[in-house]
Amino acid sequence: MKINLLNQNTFIISSFLIIGCYNNPTPPSEIIGSQISGFQYGLLDCQKINDEIMFLEEREKTLVIAQEKRVRDSKVQQWWTEGDGKGDGFEALELYRVRGELNAARKIYKNKECI
């Protein structure tokens, strides 16, 4: 009976620890870019592609700052709610999309030999 109660308590505690981890926001360094076609950038000239890359780089910086803030805020929330974080919001999804577009634009820029 003691062993069964110990196993049950271990299971309950482990479950709470795992569930608390599921709602953590993703650090910006772990958010990769989505797979985006470079077709839209292939229609642009080198200057316009460069302008788009500069815009996307600025947007990426803004989103990284926002996601880092979400990670910090989530850590504070986890402390006072005993493990329940904020999870990912639109910042993570937007960062995923922007990084994908940035990769596509850079690839087309390089393929067009704009460098």
N, CA, C and O atoms as CSV, one atom per row, in Angstrom:
chain,resi,resn,atom,element,x,y,z
A,1,MET,N,N,0.816,-1.196,0.000
A,1,MET,CA,C,0.000,0.000,0.000
A,1,MET,C,C,0.857,1.256,0.000
A,1,MET,O,O,0.552,2.223,-0.697
A,2,LYS,N,N,1.961,1.238,0.805
A,2,LYS,CA,C,2.847,2.401,0.853
A,2,LYS,C,C,3.486,2.668,-0.502
A,2,LYS,O,O,3.598,3.820,-0.922
A,3,ILE,N,N,3.901,1.618,-1.180
A,3,ILE,CA,C,4.539,1.775,-2.483
A,3,ILE,C,C,3.549,2.365,-3.480
A,3,ILE,O,O,3.914,3.240,-4.265
A,4,ASN,N,N,2.319,1.905,-3.462
A,4,ASN,CA,C,1.293,2.407,-4.371
A,4,ASN,C,C,1.021,3.895,-4.110
A,4,ASN,O,O,0.872,4.668,-5.057
A,5,LEU,N,N,0.957,4.297,-2.856
A,5,LEU,CA,C,0.730,5.701,-2.499
A,5,LEU,C,C,1.919,6.558,-2.927
A,5,LEU,O,O,1.734,7.677,-3.407
A,6,LEU,N,N,3.123,6.048,-2.760
A,6,LEU,CA,C,4.329,6.765,-3.184
A,6,LEU,C,C,4.339,6.944,-4.698
A,6,LEU,O,O,4.663,8.024,-5.193
A,7,ASN,N,N,3.986,5.889,-5.438
A,7,ASN,CA,C,3.923,5.988,-6.902
A,7,ASN,C,C,2.856,6.990,-7.340
A,7,ASN,O,O,3.049,7.736,-8.300
A,8,GLN,N,N,1.735,6.997,-6.631
A,8,GLN,CA,C,0.659,7.927,-6.975
A,8,GLN,C,C,1.105,9.376,-6.725
A,8,GLN,O,O,0.848,10.248,-7.555
A,9,ASN,N,N,1.753,9.634,-5.623
A,9,ASN,CA,C,2.246,10.987,-5.329
A,9,ASN,C,C,3.311,11.415,-6.331
A,9,ASN,O,O,3.319,12.562,-6.778
A,10,THR,N,N,4.196,10.513,-6.680
A,10,THR,CA,C,5.229,10.814,-7.661
A,10,THR,C,C,4.593,11.153,-9.004
A,10,THR,O,O,5.028,12.083,-9.683
A,11,PHE,N,N,3.580,10.411,-9.382
A,11,PHE,CA,C,2.882,10.667,-10.640
A,11,PHE,C,C,2.211,12.042,-10.626
A,11,PHE,O,O,2.301,12.786,-11.603
A,12,ILE,N,N,1.549,12.374,-9.539
A,12,ILE,CA,C,0.849,13.663,-9.440
A,12,ILE,C,C,1.840,14.823,-9.497
A,12,ILE,O,O,1.609,15.794,-10.218
A,13,ILE,N,N,2.922,14.737,-8.758
A,13,ILE,CA,C,3.924,15.803,-8.751
A,13,ILE,C,C,4.573,15.935,-10.136
A,13,ILE,O,O,4.764,17.047,-10.630
A,14,SER,N,N,4.905,14.814,-10.753
A,14,SER,CA,C,5.505,14.844,-12.095
A,14,SER,C,C,4.545,15.459,-13.103
A,14,SER,O,O,4.964,16.222,-13.973
A,15,SER,N,N,3.277,15.137,-12.994
A,15,SER,CA,C,2.274,15.688,-13.905
A,15,SER,C,C,2.200,17.200,-13.791
A,15,SER,O,O,2.146,17.898,-14.803
A,16,PHE,N,N,2.196,17.717,-12.554
A,16,PHE,CA,C,2.150,19.162,-12.365
A,16,PHE,C,C,3.385,19.843,-12.952
A,16,PHE,O,O,3.274,20.914,-13.548
A,17,LEU,N,N,4.541,19.244,-12.791
A,17,LEU,CA,C,5.771,19.823,-13.343
A,17,LEU,C,C,5.738,19.840,-14.866
A,17,LEU,O,O,6.130,20.826,-15.490
A,18,ILE,N,N,5.279,18.766,-15.452
A,18,ILE,CA,C,5.219,18.685,-16.917
A,18,ILE,C,C,4.176,19.642,-17.463
A,18,ILE,O,O,4.440,20.337,-18.445
A,19,ILE,N,N,3.014,19.696,-16.863
A,19,ILE,CA,C,1.954,20.592,-17.329
A,19,ILE,C,C,2.405,22.042,-17.238
A,19,ILE,O,O,2.109,22.828,-18.137
A,20,GLY,N,N,3.105,22.414,-16.190
A,20,GLY,CA,C,3.614,23.774,-16.049
A,20,GLY,C,C,4.586,24.135,-17.150
A,20,GLY,O,O,4.637,25.289,-17.574
A,21,CYS,N,N,5.350,23.181,-17.616
A,21,CYS,CA,C,6.323,23.437,-18.684
A,21,CYS,C,C,5.650,23.599,-20.039
A,21,CYS,O,O,6.212,24.241,-20.927
A,22,TYR,N,N,4.471,23.037,-20.219
A,22,TYR,CA,C,3.806,23.123,-21.515
A,22,TYR,C,C,3.342,24.529,-21.854
A,22,TYR,O,O,3.095,24.830,-23.021
A,23,ASN,N,N,3.222,25.382,-20.871
A,23,ASN,CA,C,2.710,26.719,-21.138
A,23,ASN,C,C,3.805,27.777,-21.113
A,23,ASN,O,O,3.520,28.959,-20.917
A,24,ASN,N,N,5.031,27.374,-21.305
A,24,ASN,CA,C,6.133,28.326,-21.360
A,24,ASN,C,C,6.225,28.937,-22.754
A,24,ASN,O,O,6.038,28.232,-23.746
A,25,PRO,N,N,6.508,30.234,-22.848
A,25,PRO,CA,C,6.727,30.815,-24.173
A,25,PRO,C,C,8.069,30.362,-24.742
A,25,PRO,O,O,8.998,30.054,-23.997
A,26,THR,N,N,8.156,30.324,-26.041
A,26,THR,CA,C,9.373,29.898,-26.723
A,26,THR,C,C,10.370,31.049,-26.765
A,26,THR,O,O,10.016,32.153,-27.179
A,27,PRO,N,N,11.611,30.809,-26.344
A,27,PRO,CA,C,12.628,31.868,-26.470
A,27,PRO,C,C,12.832,32.229,-27.942
A,27,PRO,O,O,12.761,31.356,-28.807
A,28,PRO,N,N,13.084,33.504,-28.232
A,28,PRO,CA,C,13.259,33.928,-29.635
A,28,PRO,C,C,14.345,33.160,-30.382
A,28,PRO,O,O,14.243,32.955,-31.592
A,29,SER,N,N,15.381,32.738,-29.664
A,29,SER,CA,C,16.474,32.016,-30.319
A,29,SER,C,C,16.033,30.653,-30.844
A,29,SER,O,O,16.710,30.075,-31.694
A,30,GLU,N,N,14.908,30.131,-30.353
A,30,GLU,CA,C,14.426,28.823,-30.781
A,30,GLU,C,C,13.332,28.918,-31.852
A,30,GLU,O,O,12.836,27.896,-32.326
A,31,ILE,N,N,12.966,30.128,-32.225
A,31,ILE,CA,C,11.935,30.307,-33.248
A,31,ILE,C,C,12.621,30.435,-34.605
A,31,ILE,O,O,13.344,31.396,-34.868
A,32,ILE,N,N,12.377,29.454,-35.448
A,32,ILE,CA,C,12.995,29.450,-36.774
A,32,ILE,C,C,12.036,30.086,-37.767
A,32,ILE,O,O,10.892,30.385,-37.425
A,33,GLY,N,N,12.483,30.288,-38.960
A,33,GLY,CA,C,11.623,30.868,-39.990
A,33,GLY,C,C,10.774,29.819,-40.681
A,33,GLY,O,O,11.194,28.675,-40.861
A,34,SER,N,N,9.577,30.224,-41.064
A,34,SER,CA,C,8.694,29.326,-41.797
A,34,SER,C,C,9.195,29.166,-43.238
A,34,SER,O,O,10.020,29.950,-43.708
A,35,GLN,N,N,8.697,28.165,-43.913
A,35,GLN,CA,C,9.061,27.932,-45.307
A,35,GLN,C,C,8.196,28.838,-46.180
A,35,GLN,O,O,6.989,28.623,-46.296
A,36,ILE,N,N,8.803,29.837,-46.786
A,36,ILE,CA,C,8.069,30.803,-47.600
A,36,ILE,C,C,8.677,30.831,-48.995
A,36,ILE,O,O,9.898,30.822,-49.157
A,37,SER,N,N,7.822,30.866,-49.982
A,37,SER,CA,C,8.270,30.957,-51.367
A,37,SER,C,C,8.881,32.330,-51.623
A,37,SER,O,O,8.385,33.338,-51.120
A,38,GLY,N,N,9.932,32.367,-52.386
A,38,GLY,CA,C,10.571,33.620,-52.735
A,38,GLY,C,C,10.001,34.243,-53.999
A,38,GLY,O,O,10.545,35.222,-54.512
A,39,PHE,N,N,8.903,33.679,-54.506
A,39,PHE,CA,C,8.322,34.157,-55.755
A,39,PHE,C,C,8.025,35.655,-55.729
A,39,PHE,O,O,8.338,36.373,-56.680
A,40,GLN,N,N,7.425,36.119,-54.644
A,40,GLN,CA,C,7.062,37.545,-54.567
A,40,GLN,C,C,8.282,38.453,-54.610
A,40,GLN,O,O,8.205,39.580,-55.099
A,41,TYR,N,N,9.408,37.964,-54.098
A,41,TYR,CA,C,10.632,38.767,-54.111
A,41,TYR,C,C,11.347,38.669,-55.461
A,41,TYR,O,O,12.097,39.572,-55.833
A,42,GLY,N,N,11.120,37.591,-56.182
A,42,GLY,CA,C,11.733,37.416,-57.485
A,42,GLY,C,C,11.238,38.427,-58.512
A,42,GLY,O,O,11.909,38.683,-59.513
A,43,LEU,N,N,10.078,38.995,-58.265
A,43,LEU,CA,C,9.498,39.981,-59.182
A,43,LEU,C,C,10.037,41.390,-58.942
A,43,LEU,O,O,9.799,42.294,-59.744
A,44,LEU,N,N,10.762,41.574,-57.839
A,44,LEU,CA,C,11.271,42.905,-57.480
A,44,LEU,C,C,12.694,43.102,-57.976
A,44,LEU,O,O,13.427,42.139,-58.203
A,45,ASP,N,N,13.077,44.376,-58.144
A,45,ASP,CA,C,14.475,44.655,-58.493
A,45,ASP,C,C,15.316,44.638,-57.212
A,45,ASP,O,O,14.772,44.555,-56.111
A,46,CYS,N,N,16.618,44.715,-57.355
A,46,CYS,CA,C,17.544,44.587,-56.222
A,46,CYS,C,C,17.296,45.640,-55.139
A,46,CYS,O,O,17.342,45.323,-53.950
A,47,GLN,N,N,17.038,46.872,-55.532
A,47,GLN,CA,C,16.819,47.936,-54.548
A,47,GLN,C,C,15.565,47.672,-53.718
A,47,GLN,O,O,15.569,47.878,-52.505
A,48,LYS,N,N,14.508,47.223,-54.358
A,48,LYS,CA,C,13.261,46.953,-53.642
A,48,LYS,C,C,13.414,45.744,-52.723
A,48,LYS,O,O,12.865,45.726,-51.621
A,49,ILE,N,N,14.151,44.748,-53.168
A,49,ILE,CA,C,14.405,43.585,-52.309
A,49,ILE,C,C,15.217,44.023,-51.093
A,49,ILE,O,O,14.935,43.602,-49.971
A,50,ASN,N,N,16.219,44.864,-51.314
A,50,ASN,CA,C,17.037,45.370,-50.218
A,50,ASN,C,C,16.187,46.173,-49.235
A,50,ASN,O,O,16.349,46.037,-48.023
A,51,ASP,N,N,15.293,46.999,-49.744
A,51,ASP,CA,C,14.392,47.767,-48.878
A,51,ASP,C,C,13.511,46.838,-48.050
A,51,ASP,O,O,13.279,47.073,-46.865
A,52,GLU,N,N,13.029,45.788,-48.689
A,52,GLU,CA,C,12.184,44.822,-47.985
A,52,GLU,C,C,12.977,44.087,-46.909
A,52,GLU,O,O,12.463,43.854,-45.815
A,53,ILE,N,N,14.207,43.725,-47.205
A,53,ILE,CA,C,15.066,43.061,-46.221
A,53,ILE,C,C,15.291,43.976,-45.022
A,53,ILE,O,O,15.226,43.532,-43.875
A,54,MET,N,N,15.556,45.249,-45.288
A,54,MET,CA,C,15.768,46.190,-44.184
A,54,MET,C,C,14.506,46.323,-43.326
A,54,MET,O,O,14.596,46.364,-42.099
A,55,PHE,N,N,13.340,46.391,-43.957
A,55,PHE,CA,C,12.079,46.470,-43.228
A,55,PHE,C,C,11.869,45.224,-42.365
A,55,PHE,O,O,11.502,45.323,-41.194
A,56,LEU,N,N,12.107,44.050,-42.960
A,56,LEU,CA,C,11.909,42.791,-42.240
A,56,LEU,C,C,12.890,42.656,-41.073
A,56,LEU,O,O,12.532,42.124,-40.022
A,57,GLU,N,N,14.122,43.134,-41.252
A,57,GLU,CA,C,15.101,43.084,-40.155
A,57,GLU,C,C,14.652,43.944,-38.975
A,57,GLU,O,O,14.809,43.548,-37.820
A,58,GLU,N,N,14.098,45.111,-39.261
A,58,GLU,CA,C,13.590,45.972,-38.191
A,58,GLU,C,C,12.396,45.328,-37.502
A,58,GLU,O,O,12.284,45.370,-36.277
A,59,ARG,N,N,11.511,44.737,-38.279
A,59,ARG,CA,C,10.342,44.053,-37.716
A,59,ARG,C,C,10.781,42.882,-36.856
A,59,ARG,O,O,10.205,42.632,-35.798
A,60,GLU,N,N,11.801,42.164,-37.308
A,60,GLU,CA,C,12.321,41.032,-36.540
A,60,GLU,C,C,12.852,41.508,-35.183
A,60,GLU,O,O,12.579,40.885,-34.157
A,61,LYS,N,N,13.609,42.608,-35.178
A,61,LYS,CA,C,14.146,43.140,-33.922
A,61,LYS,C,C,13.027,43.485,-32.947
A,61,LYS,O,O,13.109,43.174,-31.759
A,62,THR,N,N,11.982,44.129,-33.458
A,62,THR,CA,C,10.840,44.503,-32.620
A,62,THR,C,C,10.164,43.269,-32.036
A,62,THR,O,O,9.803,43.249,-30.859
A,63,LEU,N,N,9.997,42.261,-32.849
A,63,LEU,CA,C,9.336,41.037,-32.396
A,63,LEU,C,C,10.196,40.251,-31.413
A,63,LEU,O,O,9.667,39.636,-30.487
A,64,VAL,N,N,11.512,40.261,-31.601
A,64,VAL,CA,C,12.405,39.586,-30.647
A,64,VAL,C,C,12.292,40.252,-29.278
A,64,VAL,O,O,12.224,39.566,-28.258
A,65,ILE,N,N,12.271,41.575,-29.249
A,65,ILE,CA,C,12.127,42.306,-27.987
A,65,ILE,C,C,10.792,41.958,-27.336
A,65,ILE,O,O,10.731,41.728,-26.128
A,66,ALA,N,N,9.724,41.920,-28.130
A,66,ALA,CA,C,8.400,41.596,-27.600
A,66,ALA,C,C,8.356,40.160,-27.058
A,66,ALA,O,O,7.758,39.910,-26.011
A,67,GLN,N,N,8.984,39.228,-27.764
A,67,GLN,CA,C,8.981,37.830,-27.311
A,67,GLN,C,C,9.833,37.665,-26.059
A,67,GLN,O,O,9.472,36.903,-25.161
A,68,GLU,N,N,10.963,38.373,-25.988
A,68,GLU,CA,C,11.790,38.319,-24.776
A,68,GLU,C,C,11.020,38.862,-23.573
A,68,GLU,O,O,11.125,38.325,-22.471
A,69,LYS,N,N,10.249,39.921,-23.785
A,69,LYS,CA,C,9.419,40.481,-22.714
A,69,LYS,C,C,8.369,39.457,-22.273
A,69,LYS,O,O,8.100,39.307,-21.082
A,70,ARG,N,N,7.784,38.760,-23.240
A,70,ARG,CA,C,6.788,37.735,-22.912
A,70,ARG,C,C,7.426,36.613,-22.086
A,70,ARG,O,O,6.809,36.099,-21.153
A,71,VAL,N,N,8.653,36.237,-22.430
A,71,VAL,CA,C,9.360,35.194,-21.670
A,71,VAL,C,C,9.591,35.676,-20.235
A,71,VAL,O,O,9.355,34.930,-19.285
A,72,ARG,N,N,10.058,36.935,-20.074
A,72,ARG,CA,C,10.289,37.483,-18.724
A,72,ARG,C,C,8.995,37.561,-17.927
A,72,ARG,O,O,8.948,37.149,-16.768
A,73,ASP,N,N,7.952,38.086,-18.544
A,73,ASP,CA,C,6.663,38.208,-17.859
A,73,ASP,C,C,6.118,36.844,-17.466
A,73,ASP,O,O,5.508,36.692,-16.408
A,74,SER,N,N,6.340,35.861,-18.318
A,74,SER,CA,C,5.863,34.512,-18.038
A,74,SER,C,C,6.587,33.914,-16.836
A,74,SER,O,O,5.986,33.213,-16.023
A,75,LYS,N,N,7.889,34.200,-16.731
A,75,LYS,CA,C,8.642,33.685,-15.582
A,75,LYS,C,C,8.096,34.267,-14.284
A,75,LYS,O,O,7.988,33.561,-13.282
A,76,VAL,N,N,7.751,35.560,-14.301
A,76,VAL,CA,C,7.164,36.191,-13.119
A,76,VAL,C,C,5.814,35.555,-12.818
A,76,VAL,O,O,5.515,35.249,-11.664
A,77,GLN,N,N,4.997,35.354,-13.850
A,77,GLN,CA,C,3.680,34.753,-13.666
A,77,GLN,C,C,3.801,33.325,-13.151
A,77,GLN,O,O,3.004,32.895,-12.318
A,78,GLN,N,N,4.794,32.587,-13.644
A,78,GLN,CA,C,4.988,31.216,-13.187
A,78,GLN,C,C,5.318,31.179,-11.701
A,78,GLN,O,O,4.927,30.254,-10.989
A,79,TRP,N,N,6.037,32.188,-11.244
A,79,TRP,CA,C,6.420,32.214,-9.849
A,79,TRP,C,C,5.189,32.347,-8.952
A,79,TRP,O,O,5.061,31.619,-7.969
A,80,TRP,N,N,4.288,33.266,-9.281
A,80,TRP,CA,C,3.150,33.478,-8.396
A,80,TRP,C,C,1.951,32.599,-8.702
A,80,TRP,O,O,1.012,32.561,-7.906
A,81,THR,N,N,1.947,31.888,-9.831
A,81,THR,CA,C,0.862,30.944,-10.108
A,81,THR,C,C,1.334,29.499,-9.994
A,81,THR,O,O,0.618,28.572,-10.373
A,82,GLU,N,N,2.523,29.317,-9.479
A,82,GLU,CA,C,3.092,27.987,-9.250
A,82,GLU,C,C,3.223,27.168,-10.531
A,82,GLU,O,O,2.817,26.007,-10.582
A,83,GLY,N,N,3.791,27.781,-11.557
A,83,GLY,CA,C,4.161,27.023,-12.751
A,83,GLY,C,C,3.359,27.311,-13.998
A,83,GLY,O,O,3.685,26.778,-15.059
A,84,ASP,N,N,2.327,28.127,-13.920
A,84,ASP,CA,C,1.502,28.392,-15.100
A,84,ASP,C,C,1.989,29.649,-15.800
A,84,ASP,O,O,1.806,30.752,-15.285
A,85,GLY,N,N,2.614,29.498,-16.980
A,85,GLY,CA,C,3.146,30.635,-17.723
A,85,GLY,C,C,2.154,31.184,-18.727
A,85,GLY,O,O,1.009,30.738,-18.797
A,86,LYS,N,N,2.602,32.152,-19.500
A,86,LYS,CA,C,1.728,32.809,-20.483
A,86,LYS,C,C,1.631,32.046,-21.800
A,86,LYS,O,O,0.647,32.199,-22.523
A,87,GLY,N,N,2.606,31.248,-22.119
A,87,GLY,CA,C,2.608,30.573,-23.408
A,87,GLY,C,C,2.980,31.533,-24.524
A,87,GLY,O,O,3.302,32.695,-24.275
A,88,ASP,N,N,2.933,31.047,-25.746
A,88,ASP,CA,C,3.260,31.881,-26.904
A,88,ASP,C,C,2.042,32.689,-27.322
A,88,ASP,O,O,0.908,32.220,-27.230
A,89,GLY,N,N,2.290,33.896,-27.778
A,89,GLY,CA,C,1.236,34.754,-28.297
A,89,GLY,C,C,1.464,35.021,-29.767
A,89,GLY,O,O,2.160,34.267,-30.447
A,90,PHE,N,N,0.870,36.101,-30.255
A,90,PHE,CA,C,1.018,36.427,-31.672
A,90,PHE,C,C,2.450,36.795,-32.019
A,90,PHE,O,O,2.852,36.684,-33.177
A,91,GLU,N,N,3.240,37.241,-31.018
A,91,GLU,CA,C,4.623,37.628,-31.278
A,91,GLU,C,C,5.424,36.470,-31.849
A,91,GLU,O,O,6.190,36.643,-32.797
A,92,ALA,N,N,5.245,35.279,-31.264
A,92,ALA,CA,C,5.991,34.104,-31.715
A,92,ALA,C,C,5.584,33.711,-33.137
A,92,ALA,O,O,6.437,33.393,-33.967
A,93,LEU,N,N,4.299,33.733,-33.407
A,93,LEU,CA,C,3.815,33.389,-34.741
A,93,LEU,C,C,4.300,34.402,-35.779
A,93,LEU,O,O,4.725,34.025,-36.871
A,94,GLU,N,N,4.235,35.671,-35.436
A,94,GLU,CA,C,4.678,36.717,-36.354
A,94,GLU,C,C,6.189,36.635,-36.581
A,94,GLU,O,O,6.661,36.819,-37.703
A,95,LEU,N,N,6.944,36.360,-35.517
A,95,LEU,CA,C,8.399,36.214,-35.644
A,95,LEU,C,C,8.732,35.038,-36.555
A,95,LEU,O,O,9.650,35.123,-37.371
A,96,TYR,N,N,7.997,33.953,-36.418
A,96,TYR,CA,C,8.170,32.771,-37.266
A,96,TYR,C,C,7.953,33.142,-38.737
A,96,TYR,O,O,8.731,32.741,-39.602
A,97,ARG,N,N,6.901,33.904,-39.013
A,97,ARG,CA,C,6.585,34.314,-40.375
A,97,ARG,C,C,7.616,35.298,-40.930
A,97,ARG,O,O,8.067,35.158,-42.067
A,98,VAL,N,N,7.987,36.297,-40.117
A,98,VAL,CA,C,8.940,37.322,-40.562
A,98,VAL,C,C,10.300,36.711,-40.851
A,98,VAL,O,O,10.941,37.060,-41.843
A,99,ARG,N,N,10.740,35.813,-40.005
A,99,ARG,CA,C,12.037,35.162,-40.256
A,99,ARG,C,C,12.001,34.336,-41.533
A,99,ARG,O,O,12.997,34.275,-42.254
A,100,GLY,N,N,10.877,33.703,-41.823
A,100,GLY,CA,C,10.739,32.959,-43.071
A,100,GLY,C,C,10.806,33.875,-44.283
A,100,GLY,O,O,11.476,33.572,-45.271
A,101,GLU,N,N,10.098,35.008,-44.194
A,101,GLU,CA,C,10.137,35.970,-45.300
A,101,GLU,C,C,11.527,36.561,-45.475
A,101,GLU,O,O,11.984,36.775,-46.598
A,102,LEU,N,N,12.188,36.820,-44.372
A,102,LEU,CA,C,13.549,37.366,-44.421
A,102,LEU,C,C,14.497,36.377,-45.101
A,102,LEU,O,O,15.318,36.768,-45.931
A,103,ASN,N,N,14.382,35.116,-44.754
A,103,ASN,CA,C,15.221,34.088,-45.394
A,103,ASN,C,C,14.941,34.003,-46.889
A,103,ASN,O,O,15.866,33.885,-47.692
A,104,ALA,N,N,13.660,34.063,-47.264
A,104,ALA,CA,C,13.298,33.998,-48.690
A,104,ALA,C,C,13.834,35.211,-49.439
A,104,ALA,O,O,14.384,35.070,-50.531
A,105,ALA,N,N,13.680,36.400,-48.865
A,105,ALA,CA,C,14.149,37.629,-49.528
A,105,ALA,C,C,15.668,37.614,-49.686
A,105,ALA,O,O,16.190,37.999,-50.733
A,106,ARG,N,N,16.374,37.169,-48.651
A,106,ARG,CA,C,17.841,37.104,-48.732
A,106,ARG,C,C,18.301,36.106,-49.792
A,106,ARG,O,O,19.277,36.342,-50.505
A,107,LYS,N,N,17.584,34.991,-49.883
A,107,LYS,CA,C,17.945,33.977,-50.866
A,107,LYS,C,C,17.780,34.526,-52.286
A,107,LYS,O,O,18.655,34.332,-53.130
A,108,ILE,N,N,16.671,35.205,-52.551
A,108,ILE,CA,C,16.443,35.787,-53.873
A,108,ILE,C,C,17.460,36.882,-54.150
A,108,ILE,O,O,17.959,36.994,-55.269
A,109,TYR,N,N,17.772,37.690,-53.146
A,109,TYR,CA,C,18.755,38.770,-53.284
A,109,TYR,C,C,20.097,38.191,-53.707
A,109,TYR,O,O,20.773,38.734,-54.580
A,110,LYS,N,N,20.471,37.087,-53.081
A,110,LYS,CA,C,21.745,36.436,-53.410
A,110,LYS,C,C,21.685,35.781,-54.798
A,110,LYS,O,O,22.636,35.873,-55.574
A,111,ASN,N,N,20.560,35.118,-55.102
A,111,ASN,CA,C,20.429,34.459,-56.410
A,111,ASN,C,C,20.409,35.439,-57.575
A,111,ASN,O,O,20.850,35.109,-58.675
A,112,LYS,N,N,19.903,36.632,-57.339
A,112,LYS,CA,C,19.893,37.657,-58.392
A,112,LYS,C,C,21.240,38.357,-58.494
A,112,LYS,O,O,21.432,39.240,-59.330
A,113,GLU,N,N,22.168,37.954,-57.633
A,113,GLU,CA,C,23.519,38.528,-57.587
A,113,GLU,C,C,23.477,40.040,-57.360
A,113,GLU,O,O,24.184,40.805,-58.015
A,114,CYS,N,N,22.641,40.442,-56.428
A,114,CYS,CA,C,22.513,41.854,-56.071
A,114,CYS,C,C,23.636,42.320,-55.146
A,114,CYS,O,O,23.789,43.517,-54.904
A,115,ILE,N,N,24.390,41.410,-54.651
A,115,ILE,CA,C,25.419,41.720,-53.660
A,115,ILE,C,C,26.517,42.577,-54.250
A,115,ILE,O,O,27.467,42.931,-53.551
